[in-house]
Amino acid sequence: MENLSAKPNLKPQIEESWYEKLKTEFEAEYFKSLKNFLIDEKKNFTIYPKGGDIFNAYNLTPFNKVKVVIIGQDPYHGPNQAHGLCFSVLKGVRVPPSLVNIYMELKEDVEFKIPNHGELTYWARQGVFMLNATLTVRKGMAGSHQNKGWEQFTDATIKAISEYKKDVVFLLWGRFAQQKANLIDDSKHFILKAAHPSPFAARNGFFGCKHFSQTNALLLSKNKTPINWQID
């Protein structure tokens, strides 16, 4: 994997401000074990996303730019889907059902015109930090890299945002994401909760949540530039 090495002192390919906030995590024993696990995995299996995209959420949204956080669980495990942003897929790939529902809610909430692709890089560049709790997965095996250390790393990420930033909007969709609320200081930040946008849950609380207009209202209330949700 391009950005992972058995050498414990090799700096990962992650944006500098994030590296400074998470340096102790990279030096921790659990992360060294995680790197070795991934090296072994790549010898025998195809791993998604590709190595250079593992920290894409961090690289596209530097720490000082984070305004909104969306938390997912696991990368997509099909070919050419995952590229390091939760819910997002590369152009040319069929838009996944959960993202279809996100687009439908956007259309009703903020007069969003549904695009013909599912790449959400434009959001990331505006300060929407799209974090999966687990950053890698084995091809065709959902959840295959859970409980290997990624969750400890991404929990540390959420804690760093909570501790060192202020007035960030956290969008917690579904039970898994909502369990992360205990990592967030709600006296400093905004937490919006709704059902997961998957086809199994969206009609029971995601549709009609209006999280996108609410997010922008909250950002404006703190004199922050709202997110332009429209994707070309």
QUIURCOR-V253472 format. One record per pair of residues at least 4 apart in sequence whose C-alpha atoms are under 7 Angstrom apart, sorted by sequence separation. I is the first residue (numbers start at 1). J is the second residue. D is the distance in Angstrom with one decimal. If there is no record, write none. Layout:
i: (I;I)
j: (J;J)
d: (D;D)
This chain:
i: (14;15;16;17;18;19;22;23;24;27;28;29;30;31;32;33;34;35;36;37;38;39;41;42;49;50;55;56;57;58;61;62;89;95;96;97;98;99;100;101;102;103;104;105;106;107;120;121;122;123;124;137;147;149;150;151;152;153;154;155;156;157;158;159;160;161;173;174;175;185;186;197;198;202;203;205;210;211;212;213;214;215;216;217;218;219;220;5;14;26;42;49;61;76;77;95;106;107;123;124;137;172;173;186;196;197;202;219;220;25;76;83;106;107;124;137;138;172;195;196;219;220;75;82;83;137;195;219;4;81;137;3;81;136;195;197;3;80;195;196;216;75;103;134;194;195;216;81;87;134;194;80;72;135;178;194;134;133;134;133;169;170;171;172;173;174;133;167;168;169;170;171;172;173;174;95;162;166;167;168;169;170;171;172;173;174;95;162;166;167;173;8;159;92;158;159;91;56;57;91;56;57;90;91;6;48;55;56;89;90;5;6;53;54;88;89;4;53;88;88;49;48;49;49;1;18;1;14;15;14;15;18;86;14;17;18;85;86;17;85;86;169;15;3;2;3;1;2;75;74;68;69;70;71;72;73;74;67;68;69;70;71;72;73;74;75;77;66;67;68;69;70;71;72;73;74;75;77;78;65;66;71;75;77;78;61;66;77;60;61;77;60;77;61;61;61;74;57;57;57;54;54;49;48;47;48;47;48;47;48;46;47;45;46;102;101;98;68;69;70;98;67;68;69;70;71;97;98;109;126;67;68;69;70;97;105;105;109;110;109;72;71;106;123;122;34;34;115;113;115;31;112;30;25;21)
j: (18;19;20;21;22;23;26;27;28;31;32;33;34;35;36;37;38;39;40;41;42;43;45;46;53;54;59;60;61;62;65;66;93;99;100;101;102;103;104;105;106;107;108;109;110;111;124;125;126;127;128;141;151;153;154;155;156;157;158;159;160;161;162;163;164;165;177;178;179;189;190;201;202;206;207;209;214;215;216;217;218;219;220;221;222;223;224;10;19;31;47;54;66;81;82;100;111;112;128;129;142;177;178;191;201;202;207;224;225;31;82;89;112;113;130;143;144;178;201;202;225;226;82;89;90;144;202;226;12;89;145;12;90;145;204;206;13;90;205;206;226;86;114;145;205;206;227;93;99;146;206;93;86;150;193;209;150;150;151;151;189;190;191;192;193;194;154;188;189;190;191;192;193;194;195;117;184;188;189;190;191;192;193;194;195;196;118;185;189;190;196;32;183;117;183;184;117;83;84;118;84;85;118;119;35;77;84;85;118;119;35;36;83;84;118;119;35;84;119;120;82;82;83;84;39;58;42;55;58;58;59;62;130;59;62;63;130;131;63;131;132;215;62;51;51;52;51;52;132;132;127;128;129;130;131;132;133;127;128;129;130;131;132;133;134;135;137;127;128;129;130;131;132;133;134;135;136;138;139;127;128;133;137;139;140;124;129;140;124;125;141;125;142;127;128;129;143;129;130;131;135;136;136;136;136;137;137;138;138;139;138;139;138;139;197;197;197;168;169;170;198;168;169;170;171;172;198;199;210;227;169;170;171;172;199;207;208;212;213;213;177;177;212;229;231;148;149;231;230;232;149;230;149;153;160)
d: (6.8;6.2;6.3;6.5;6.0;5.3;6.7;6.5;6.2;6.9;6.6;6.3;6.1;6.2;6.4;6.1;6.3;6.2;6.3;6.1;6.1;6.6;5.7;6.1;5.9;6.6;6.2;5.9;6.0;5.9;6.0;6.7;6.6;6.4;6.2;6.4;6.3;6.1;6.3;6.2;6.2;6.1;6.5;5.9;5.6;4.8;6.7;6.3;6.6;6.7;4.6;7.0;6.8;6.6;6.1;5.9;6.2;6.4;6.3;6.2;6.1;6.4;6.2;6.0;5.8;5.4;5.7;6.2;6.3;6.3;6.1;6.3;5.6;4.5;5.7;6.8;6.2;5.8;6.5;6.2;6.2;6.2;6.1;6.1;6.6;6.4;5.2;6.8;6.2;5.7;6.3;5.9;6.2;6.0;7.0;6.4;6.8;4.1;5.4;5.8;6.7;5.0;6.6;6.8;5.8;4.5;5.8;4.9;6.4;6.6;5.1;6.5;5.4;6.3;7.0;6.6;5.9;5.2;6.1;5.9;6.5;6.2;5.7;5.5;6.7;5.7;6.1;5.8;6.7;4.7;5.3;5.7;5.7;6.3;6.6;5.7;5.7;6.5;4.8;6.2;4.8;6.6;6.1;6.9;5.8;4.7;6.3;6.5;6.1;6.2;5.4;7.0;5.4;6.5;6.9;6.5;5.1;6.7;5.8;5.4;6.2;6.1;6.3;6.1;5.8;6.3;5.6;5.8;5.1;4.7;4.8;5.1;4.8;4.9;4.5;6.1;5.3;5.5;4.5;6.1;6.0;6.1;6.1;6.5;5.2;4.0;5.2;5.9;6.0;6.4;4.5;6.2;5.6;6.7;6.6;6.5;5.5;7.0;5.7;6.3;4.8;5.4;6.5;5.8;6.8;6.4;6.2;6.6;5.2;5.2;6.7;6.0;5.4;5.2;5.6;5.1;6.1;5.3;5.1;5.4;5.1;6.3;5.2;6.3;6.6;6.8;6.7;6.0;6.3;6.6;4.9;6.6;5.2;5.9;6.4;5.7;5.1;5.6;5.8;6.2;5.3;6.5;6.5;5.7;4.9;6.2;4.9;6.2;6.7;5.6;6.3;5.7;6.2;6.1;6.0;4.9;6.4;5.1;4.6;4.7;4.9;5.0;4.4;4.9;5.2;6.4;6.3;4.5;6.1;6.0;6.0;6.2;5.7;6.2;6.1;6.7;6.2;6.6;6.2;5.1;6.2;7.0;6.3;5.1;6.0;5.6;6.1;5.1;5.8;5.8;6.4;5.7;6.1;5.6;7.0;5.9;6.4;6.1;5.8;6.3;6.1;6.9;6.2;5.6;6.8;5.4;5.7;6.3;4.7;6.4;6.1;5.7;6.7;5.5;6.2;5.8;5.0;5.6;6.2;6.2;4.4;5.0;4.7;4.7;5.1;6.3;6.4;6.5;5.5;6.6;6.4;5.8;6.1;6.6;6.5;5.7;6.8;6.9;6.3;6.4;6.6;5.8;6.8;6.7;6.8;6.1;5.7;6.4;6.8;6.4;6.4;5.9;6.1;6.5;6.9)
